């Protein structure tokens, strides 16, 4: 499955970050998901 196709499955399930939330902004969702999938795919422990 291509990256854009996979992202199309996950993106609607994610909640948006409130604009006035205190603290630092989180890491963008797509790079975070790509990092998680990389670790799972390469069996990194």
C-alpha angles and dihedrals in degrees: 000000000000121000095251092048092051092046089052088060096049104036098071090054095057123093119231119246113247112248094224097045114135122242132032121329114260125246111277112269100237098054089044092054091046090053093050092049091048091055092047095045094049094043093236113175 
